[in-house]
Structure formats: C-alpha cells, structure tokens
Amino acid sequence: MSGSLPPPLGLGLVGCGRFGTFCLAAAADLPSTTAIAVTDVDPDRSAGLATAHRARAVPDLDALLAEPAVDVVIIATPPVAHGPMAREATEAGKHVFCEKPLATDLGAAGAVIEASERLGRRLTVDYVMRWNPLYWLVRRVQDLRRADGAALLGPLQRFALENLAADEPADHWFWDRGVSGGIFVEHGVHFFDAAAWLIGSQPTSVQALQVERDGNPIDTVIASATHPGGATASYFHAFTHPDGAQYQAVLLDWGFAHGLLRGWIPVELDLEVWTDAEGAALLGALLADSAEALAVPHVRLTGRERIDLQVTDVGGAGSWRTRHAEHAVTHRLRVLATLGGEDAKLPVYRESVRAGIADLVEAVDGGRSPAVGTADIFESLATAIAAQEAADASRSREPEHLQLRSFA
C-alpha cells in the first residue's frame, strides 16, 4: 500500500548479559524492530531473556545467523569477540549494531568495515554520546553564526575528560587486556569519538601514560591529543572508586566560552558565554524553546528537562581577544541545562541506545549510512590504540633531587 511503513526488522542478540538485556529492553517499543532470536554462552540466561521478549533462544552465533528473520545482529559480548562476530554477521548478510569497541585491533575492525561496504550492509557502534541531548545542545550552540557568517563561539579549543569511575571486581574480564583491549579501547573510544565530533577533526598526535595497581592490572590511564588548528584533548580514566564516589565531567573551552558536561551519561550542562548584543540575541533565540534546543532524532524527552538562561550586562568591558578572534563583549550569559538530574541518567542512557538502534534501522530502510559511520568507528578506535601504544612505549625518567645534585 502506498505510504505504508516498511515491516519491522528482526533483531538477533549475541550476549544476554547486563548490556545485552539493556539493549533489547531499550528497543522493545520501537515499531521498526522486533526481537527474533538471542544466544549466550549461558543457555539459562538466553532462555530467560528469550521468554521475556517472545523470541527464540538459539545455541550459538551460527544458529542465530541462520535465522532468516534476523536482519540486524546486536553484539553485546566482551570486546575481543566483537570484530570476528561482526564480520561473520556481515558476511551472513546481516546488519550490525555493535557495543563499543568494534574490535580490539585495527585489522579486525578494518575487515568488518570492508565486508560491510562490499556487501552493502549497515554497520554502527553504540556511541551513546552521539545521542545525548546535552551534546546536541552544545553542537547547536557551536553552529550559531553571526550575520557576517562567523561562528558565535569560534572553534572548540579544549576537550578535557575526568572519569573517576567505579572499580570492577578482580575477576571481571574488564581487567584482562587480551579480552577488553584495555581501558583506552574498551571505554575510551566513547570519548575519543565525542571529542572528534565536537572539535570537528581527528587528532594528529597522541601521548599517554598508565598506572598499575600494585603490580596488578592497569586501572588508571591518561592521554593527551593534539588536533589540527591547535585544539587539544585530554582523557583521564581511573577505575578506582566506590560506586557512590564516582565522578565524570567534560570541560569544554572555546576562548569566549567554557562549559562543563557532568556525568558519564551527561545530565547537566553549565555553559558560560561572553559575547555582544548580537551573540546574546542568537543564544537567547536558540534557547527559547528548550524541547527544540534539546531535540535528538529518536530520543523521547521526559518533560523534566529544563534550560535556564542568565544574562548579565557587562557593558563597557570593551574588546576581548583570543587566539582566534577579537570582538566586543557586553554580556555574560550562563546556560544551566538539565535533563532531570542524577535520576535521569538511566532513562537518558536507555533513550540513547534506543536512538542508535533506531538510526541503524532508518539507515537500512533509507539506504543511507548510519549517523555513526565507519569512518567514525575506525578513527576513534585508531586513536584509542595509538594512546595504548604510546602508554606502552613511554620512557619515564626519574627526576633528580636537589639534595643529591652536585654543582661542583
């Protein structure tokens, strides 16, 4: 019938642990998908999840790929299996939604991308920052243009992540680099991608270091990257904290503005902008409708979102100059945006995963690339691996001590 919606795509899930369960729940009310089959190394776990979603539990990946009704394979296993499974699924003619990272090495990632392009299959990775309303708000502010075409904020100069994350049990696969790929690969790819997305370029160089836990696995890593035009990014991950003492934030700096995104899944934004009357009017118009300013494709807002704009007249402050620009400053604007506070974290996370799956389905039906495409996936993994290699190759040097120094 003309104008009718395409039939829903069948989902097949590999890995019925915590995240796989979360993925199916996130997609459960999408009219464009339906759960068909699930598989896991634990048959009881897959049977329980299959029952919950009226799907079939199958013994392994081969059996799942043999299901003709499965169109999209969701991969939610430990990272070392991502690349081989994604390639096998693609070669079987399936589209793939993969939990990050796509693979733990670039060879495996490249093989999946080559197969997807050769066979015309859609491939994406679950980069939830790409579907977060506060990241979209930041992008919209960055896109504001003056009457002469100049960007209101100018280029982003600094992206700085502080991730004081929860410790993991000693026997968790996360600590086994052969399984997880290490912190930069397993976790950092989210933020390498987010920084490149906001800055608008991939890094040209990366430096890094890492810290071991008393001879046990590496639990703290730091990386710094340089981008074209002089922008810098830094990433600190420490998986050393109790759950209740976690803290995550991203500092953003444009010279005439700086902001702080709070939360591993950001739920708060504090943005300060110094500008003139034209800039104040532009920002005020953008924020007049908070739902529109925070809108993200396929993401359902809860109604708890709020944007407060505080404007202070600083007339007489004169002309301010940064590395990139100089213009008059007459107003200080503070933007306080919330998605509902800490209680919103889980629903925001769920909506972001749901949006990523919905976008993949839309890409399949529309014959386009997913919003998080193969170049994004490969480049973020390449940055993560470069950071890991830089940390492995570090040549630390012990500083001299004054009391031991001879000046004779």
Backbone torsions as a table, in degrees:
resi	resn	phi	psi	omega
1	MET	NA	135.4	-177.8
2	SER	-62.0	133.7	177.5
3	GLY	82.7	-0.5	-179.5
4	SER	-75.5	153.4	179.2
5	LEU	-74.6	148.6	175.5
6	PRO	-65.8	152.9	178.9
7	PRO	-62.2	151.5	-179.9
8	PRO	-62.6	147.2	177.0
9	LEU	-85.3	139.9	179.9
10	GLY	-80.1	133.3	179.5
11	LEU	-101.3	137.1	170.6
12	GLY	-121.3	129.3	-175.7
13	LEU	-109.5	130.4	173.3
14	VAL	-111.1	113.1	-178.1
15	GLY	105.0	101.3	-174.2
16	CYS	-104.9	30.6	175.4
17	GLY	-78.4	-157.0	-173.7
18	ARG	-60.5	-46.3	-176.7
19	PHE	-74.5	-39.4	177.3
20	GLY	-59.0	-42.1	176.9
21	THR	-61.3	-41.5	179.2
22	PHE	-62.6	-42.2	179.7
23	CYS	-60.6	-48.7	-178.8
24	LEU	-64.3	-37.9	177.6
25	ALA	-64.5	-39.7	-179.6
26	ALA	-64.1	-36.1	-176.8
27	ALA	-90.1	-3.7	-169.8
28	ALA	-59.2	-34.2	-177.5
29	ASP	-102.2	13.5	174.2
30	LEU	-74.1	122.8	179.0
31	PRO	-68.9	-14.6	-176.6
32	SER	-90.7	-0.7	-179.6
33	THR	-136.4	159.7	172.1
34	THR	-148.0	137.9	-179.7
35	ALA	-74.0	131.0	-178.6
36	ILE	-112.2	-51.1	-173.9
37	ALA	-149.7	150.8	176.7
38	VAL	-136.1	154.4	176.0
39	THR	-148.1	152.1	-178.7
40	ASP	-158.7	158.1	177.0
41	VAL	-66.7	-20.5	176.8
42	ASP	-102.4	104.0	-176.8
43	PRO	-58.4	-34.9	-179.5
44	ASP	-65.9	-38.2	-179.8
45	ARG	-66.7	-43.9	179.5
46	SER	-68.1	-35.5	179.2
47	ALA	-64.2	-41.9	-179.9
48	GLY	-65.1	-42.6	-179.9
49	LEU	-69.4	-36.9	178.1
50	ALA	-61.7	-42.4	179.2
51	THR	-62.7	-42.0	-178.0
52	ALA	-62.9	-29.4	-176.3
53	HIS	-113.7	14.6	179.2
54	ARG	52.5	41.4	177.8
55	ALA	-111.5	-177.9	177.9
56	ARG	-106.5	137.5	172.1
57	ALA	-89.7	126.5	-179.3
58	VAL	-119.4	157.8	-169.5
59	PRO	-71.6	-29.4	-174.7
60	ASP	-161.0	179.8	-178.4
61	LEU	-61.6	-41.4	-179.2
62	ASP	-58.4	-42.5	179.7
63	ALA	-66.5	-37.5	179.1
64	LEU	-66.1	-42.1	-179.1
65	LEU	-69.6	-21.2	178.2
66	ALA	-78.9	-10.0	178.9
67	GLU	-74.8	112.6	-176.9
68	PRO	-64.8	-23.7	-178.1
69	ALA	-81.8	-8.7	177.3
70	VAL	-83.1	116.3	178.9
71	ASP	-101.0	-37.1	-176.3
72	VAL	-123.3	130.0	177.3
73	VAL	-103.7	123.6	173.7
74	ILE	-95.9	123.9	-178.1
75	ILE	-107.6	116.1	-176.9
76	ALA	-133.1	46.4	178.6
77	THR	-100.7	175.0	169.6
78	PRO	-56.9	149.5	-168.4
79	PRO	-56.8	-35.6	-174.9
80	VAL	-58.7	-25.6	-179.3
81	ALA	-87.7	-11.2	-173.7
82	HIS	-58.4	-52.9	-175.9
83	GLY	-60.0	-55.6	179.6
84	PRO	-58.4	-41.7	-179.5
85	MET	-67.8	-41.5	179.8
86	ALA	-63.8	-39.5	178.7
87	ARG	-66.9	-43.3	179.8
88	GLU	-61.8	-41.3	179.1
89	ALA	-64.9	-42.0	179.9
90	THR	-64.6	-44.2	178.8
91	GLU	-63.4	-25.2	177.2
92	ALA	-83.4	2.7	176.9
93	GLY	89.7	13.8	-179.1
94	LYS	-97.5	154.3	169.2
95	HIS	-86.5	158.4	-171.0
96	VAL	-132.2	129.3	167.1
97	PHE	-113.7	110.8	-172.2
98	CYS	-112.2	134.4	168.9
99	GLU	-63.5	149.7	-178.7
100	LYS	-68.9	150.4	-10.7
101	PRO	-82.2	166.8	177.3
102	LEU	-62.5	-34.9	179.9
103	ALA	-158.8	172.1	177.3
104	THR	-101.0	2.3	173.3
105	ASP	-148.5	157.6	-174.2
106	LEU	-72.0	-29.0	177.7
107	GLY	-61.9	-46.8	179.2
108	ALA	-65.9	-40.2	178.8
109	ALA	-63.4	-44.1	179.5
110	GLY	-62.4	-36.0	179.6
111	ALA	-65.6	-38.7	178.1
112	VAL	-67.0	-45.1	-179.0
113	ILE	-62.7	-43.0	178.3
114	GLU	-59.6	-44.6	-178.7
115	ALA	-66.0	-40.8	-179.1
116	SER	-64.9	-40.0	179.7
117	GLU	-72.1	-38.6	-179.5
118	ARG	-66.1	-37.9	-174.6
119	LEU	-98.9	-1.0	178.7
120	GLY	69.5	30.0	177.7
121	ARG	-96.0	147.9	179.4
122	ARG	-88.8	141.1	-174.9
123	LEU	-139.3	132.4	174.1
124	THR	-149.1	164.8	179.4
125	VAL	-121.6	149.2	-174.7
126	ASP	-78.2	76.6	174.8
127	TYR	-95.7	91.0	-169.5
128	VAL	-68.0	-22.5	177.9
129	MET	-61.4	-28.1	-179.0
130	ARG	-68.0	-13.1	-177.3
131	TRP	-121.1	19.3	-179.3
132	ASN	-92.1	129.2	-176.6
133	PRO	-59.2	-31.7	-179.4
134	LEU	-73.4	-35.9	173.1
135	TYR	-63.4	-38.7	178.4
136	TRP	-66.9	-36.7	176.6
137	LEU	-63.0	-43.9	177.9
138	VAL	-60.1	-43.9	178.6
139	ARG	-60.8	-39.2	-179.4
140	ARG	-67.5	-38.7	176.4
141	VAL	-64.7	-41.8	177.5
142	GLN	-60.4	-31.5	-176.2
143	ASP	-81.2	-9.3	-179.1
144	LEU	-62.4	135.1	-178.1
145	ARG	-124.3	139.6	174.8
146	ARG	-73.4	174.5	-179.4
147	ALA	-60.7	-30.2	179.6
148	ASP	-86.4	4.2	178.0
149	GLY	91.8	-7.4	-179.3
150	ALA	-73.8	144.9	177.7
151	ALA	-68.0	138.0	-179.3
152	LEU	-58.5	-46.1	-176.0
153	LEU	-91.7	-21.4	-169.4
154	GLY	79.7	-176.9	-176.2
155	PRO	-71.2	146.9	173.9
156	LEU	-66.6	126.4	-176.0
157	GLN	-102.9	-22.1	-173.2
158	ARG	-148.0	131.9	172.0
159	PHE	-127.5	119.8	-175.7
160	ALA	-135.7	113.4	-179.7
161	LEU	-96.2	133.5	167.3
162	GLU	-118.8	112.1	-176.7
163	ASN	-120.1	93.9	177.4
164	LEU	-94.8	86.6	-166.3
165	ALA	-94.0	165.2	-179.5
166	ALA	-71.6	142.6	174.5
167	ASP	-63.5	155.0	176.1
168	GLU	-112.9	152.6	176.8
169	PRO	-55.8	149.0	-174.3
170	ALA	-60.2	-28.3	-177.2
171	ASP	-95.7	10.1	-178.5
172	HIS	-73.7	144.3	-179.9
173	TRP	-62.6	-18.8	-179.9
174	PHE	-53.6	-36.3	-175.5
175	TRP	-79.0	-13.8	-179.5
176	ASP	-89.7	104.0	-175.8
177	ARG	-61.0	-30.1	177.4
178	GLY	-65.0	-22.2	179.2
179	VAL	-98.8	-44.6	-173.7
180	SER	-90.7	-24.6	-173.0
181	GLY	89.5	-6.6	-177.1
182	GLY	93.6	168.2	-172.9
183	ILE	-61.7	-44.1	-179.4
184	PHE	-58.7	-41.3	-175.5
185	VAL	-80.6	-46.3	-174.6
186	GLU	-72.6	-37.6	-173.9
187	HIS	-116.9	-38.7	-172.7
188	GLY	-65.1	-25.7	-176.9
189	VAL	-56.7	-32.3	175.7
190	HIS	-51.8	-48.0	-170.5
191	PHE	-86.1	-29.8	171.8
192	PHE	-60.9	-40.2	178.1
193	ASP	-69.0	-44.4	-178.0
194	ALA	-62.1	-41.5	179.9
195	ALA	-64.3	-46.1	179.4
196	ALA	-62.1	-37.0	179.2
197	TRP	-63.6	-44.4	-178.9
198	LEU	-76.8	-41.1	-179.0
199	ILE	-71.6	-32.9	178.9
200	GLY	90.5	18.0	178.5
201	SER	-158.2	162.9	174.5
202	GLN	-92.3	151.3	-179.1
203	PRO	-67.4	150.8	177.7
204	THR	-98.9	-19.4	176.9
205	SER	-155.1	151.8	-177.9
206	VAL	-137.2	135.3	170.7
207	GLN	-120.6	154.0	-176.7
208	ALA	-161.1	161.1	171.2
209	LEU	-145.9	167.4	-177.1
210	GLN	-146.5	154.9	-176.3
211	VAL	-128.7	130.9	177.6
212	GLU	-88.5	155.0	177.7
213	ARG	-94.3	88.1	177.1
214	ASP	48.0	49.6	178.5
215	GLY	82.3	-3.9	178.4
216	ASN	-95.5	-165.6	-174.7
217	PRO	-58.7	155.5	175.1
218	ILE	-66.7	124.5	-179.9
219	ASP	-119.9	-2.7	-179.4
220	THR	-136.7	129.1	178.4
221	VAL	-136.8	149.3	178.4
222	ILE	-137.0	134.5	176.1
223	ALA	-135.1	147.2	174.0
224	SER	-129.0	137.3	-177.2
225	ALA	-130.7	147.1	175.4
226	THR	-109.4	135.1	178.8
227	HIS	-112.9	160.3	176.2
228	PRO	-55.4	144.5	179.1
229	GLY	85.2	1.3	176.2
230	GLY	93.6	1.1	176.1
231	ALA	-68.5	147.4	177.9
232	THR	-128.1	155.1	176.9
233	ALA	-138.7	142.7	175.7
234	SER	-135.5	151.1	-172.7
235	TYR	-138.7	119.6	176.9
236	PHE	-118.4	122.8	177.3
237	HIS	-124.7	122.2	174.1
238	ALA	-129.7	108.3	178.7
239	PHE	-91.9	71.0	-170.8
240	THR	-134.8	1.2	-168.9
241	HIS	-105.8	151.0	169.3
242	PRO	-66.9	156.6	-176.1
243	ASP	-50.7	-46.2	-174.6
244	GLY	-71.5	-13.0	-177.8
245	ALA	-109.0	18.2	176.8
246	GLN	-68.4	152.8	175.1
247	TYR	-153.9	130.0	175.9
248	GLN	-136.1	135.9	177.5
249	ALA	-156.6	152.4	175.6
250	VAL	-123.9	122.0	175.1
251	LEU	-90.5	133.0	178.0
252	LEU	-122.6	137.9	-178.0
253	ASP	-139.1	129.8	178.4
254	TRP	-115.7	0.4	-174.9
255	GLY	95.3	-62.2	175.8
256	PHE	-89.5	3.3	-179.5
257	ALA	-158.4	152.8	169.4
258	HIS	-146.1	153.9	-176.7
259	GLY	-145.5	162.7	178.2
260	LEU	-133.3	118.8	172.7
261	LEU	-94.7	122.0	-175.9
262	ARG	-105.3	133.5	175.3
263	GLY	108.5	141.8	175.2
264	TRP	-60.2	-44.4	162.2
265	ILE	-98.3	103.7	-171.2
266	PRO	-60.7	129.2	177.2
267	VAL	-125.1	-4.2	178.8
268	GLU	-138.6	141.7	174.2
269	LEU	-133.0	129.5	173.8
270	ASP	-120.5	110.6	-174.3
271	LEU	-122.5	127.7	175.7
272	GLU	-115.3	133.3	-177.0
273	VAL	-131.2	132.0	173.5
274	TRP	-108.2	120.3	-171.1
275	THR	-153.4	-173.5	177.9
276	ASP	-105.5	-171.8	-176.5
277	ALA	-62.2	-39.2	179.2
278	GLU	-63.2	-45.2	179.5
279	GLY	-63.6	-40.5	178.3
280	ALA	-61.7	-40.2	179.1
281	ALA	-66.3	-41.0	179.1
282	LEU	-62.1	-46.6	-178.3
283	LEU	-68.6	-39.3	177.9
284	GLY	-61.5	-40.3	178.7
285	ALA	-66.0	-39.6	179.2
286	LEU	-62.0	-39.5	-173.1
287	LEU	-91.5	1.3	-177.5
288	ALA	-60.6	-34.1	178.4
289	ASP	-117.7	101.4	-174.3
290	SER	-64.7	-36.4	179.6
291	ALA	-63.6	-38.9	178.6
292	GLU	-71.2	-38.9	-179.2
293	ALA	-66.5	-27.8	-177.6
294	LEU	-102.0	1.4	-174.6
295	ALA	-63.8	137.5	176.9
296	VAL	-135.4	134.3	179.0
297	PRO	-53.2	131.2	175.4
298	HIS	73.1	0.2	179.1
299	VAL	-98.6	127.2	178.8
300	ARG	-94.6	119.2	176.2
301	LEU	-75.3	152.4	-173.9
302	THR	-92.0	-17.5	-173.8
303	GLY	95.8	-8.7	177.3
304	ARG	-89.9	-3.3	-179.1
305	GLU	-70.6	147.8	179.4
306	ARG	-151.8	142.3	173.7
307	ILE	-126.2	121.2	175.8
308	ASP	-108.3	133.3	178.9
309	LEU	-117.4	121.2	177.3
310	GLN	-109.5	128.4	-176.9
311	VAL	-120.9	127.1	177.4
312	THR	-119.6	130.0	177.6
313	ASP	-81.3	119.1	177.4
314	VAL	-116.7	35.3	-178.3
315	GLY	-50.4	140.8	-177.9
316	GLY	93.5	-3.0	179.5
317	ALA	-69.4	-21.6	175.4
318	GLY	85.0	-160.8	-176.1
319	SER	-91.0	132.1	179.0
320	TRP	-109.5	148.8	-178.3
321	ARG	-128.5	140.1	170.9
322	THR	-121.0	-175.6	177.0
323	ARG	-57.4	-34.2	-169.9
324	HIS	-103.4	-21.3	-170.9
325	ALA	-159.4	168.5	174.4
326	GLU	-142.6	130.8	173.8
327	HIS	-159.7	166.1	-177.5
328	ALA	-69.4	143.0	176.2
329	VAL	-120.1	120.7	178.8
330	THR	-124.7	-12.4	-176.2
331	HIS	-138.1	142.8	168.8
332	ARG	-111.1	122.8	-179.9
333	LEU	-114.3	133.2	175.1
334	ARG	-118.8	124.4	-179.7
335	VAL	-108.3	119.6	176.2
336	LEU	-113.7	109.0	-177.5
337	ALA	-117.0	136.2	178.4
338	THR	-133.7	146.6	173.9
339	LEU	-98.6	6.3	178.8
340	GLY	122.8	10.4	177.3
341	GLY	80.3	-170.2	-175.2
342	GLU	-58.3	-33.0	179.9
343	ASP	-65.2	-17.5	-178.9
344	ALA	-84.7	-9.8	-172.3
345	LYS	-55.7	-51.3	-176.8
346	LEU	-64.9	-47.8	177.1
347	PRO	-63.2	-35.1	177.2
348	VAL	-65.7	-42.4	177.1
349	TYR	-59.3	-47.3	-179.3
350	ARG	-61.3	-43.1	179.6
351	GLU	-64.8	-34.7	179.6
352	SER	-67.5	-42.7	176.5
353	VAL	-64.6	-44.4	178.8
354	ARG	-58.4	-42.5	-178.9
355	ALA	-65.3	-38.4	178.2
356	GLY	-63.2	-41.0	177.3
357	ILE	-67.2	-44.2	179.8
358	ALA	-61.5	-39.2	179.1
359	ASP	-65.7	-39.0	177.4
360	LEU	-62.0	-44.4	178.7
361	VAL	-62.0	-43.5	178.0
362	GLU	-62.1	-37.4	177.8
363	ALA	-66.2	-39.6	177.0
364	VAL	-62.9	-49.6	-177.5
365	ASP	-67.7	-32.5	-175.9
366	GLY	-95.0	-3.9	179.4
367	GLY	67.0	32.3	179.1
368	ARG	-117.9	174.3	175.0
369	SER	-80.2	148.8	174.2
370	PRO	-64.1	158.7	180.0
371	ALA	-60.2	-40.1	171.2
372	VAL	-94.7	98.2	-172.0
373	GLY	-95.6	-177.1	-174.2
374	THR	-64.7	-35.3	178.2
375	ALA	-64.5	-42.8	177.5
376	ASP	-60.0	-45.1	-176.7
377	ILE	-63.1	-46.2	-177.1
378	PHE	-69.5	-45.6	-175.6
379	GLU	-64.3	-40.6	179.8
380	SER	-66.6	-39.0	176.4
381	LEU	-67.4	-39.5	178.1
382	ALA	-61.8	-38.8	177.0
383	THR	-65.4	-42.6	179.4
384	ALA	-61.9	-43.4	-179.4
385	ILE	-69.5	-36.9	175.3
386	ALA	-61.9	-40.0	177.7
387	ALA	-63.8	-43.7	179.4
388	GLN	-63.8	-42.5	178.2
389	GLU	-64.2	-38.7	178.2
390	ALA	-64.6	-40.6	178.6
391	ALA	-66.6	-41.4	179.5
392	ASP	-63.2	-34.1	-174.4
393	ALA	-94.1	8.5	-175.5
394	SER	-59.7	143.0	177.7
395	ARG	-115.2	80.1	-178.1
396	SER	-70.2	151.7	-178.8
397	ARG	-134.6	132.3	-179.6
398	GLU	-78.2	125.3	179.7
399	PRO	-65.2	149.9	174.0
400	GLU	-72.4	157.1	177.3
401	HIS	-113.4	135.7	-172.5
402	LEU	-55.9	-40.7	-175.7
403	GLN	-69.2	-14.7	179.7
404	LEU	-102.8	-0.9	-174.4
405	ARG	-89.7	129.4	176.3
406	SER	-101.5	128.6	-179.9
407	PHE	-105.8	14.0	-179.4
408	ALA	-69.2	NA	NA
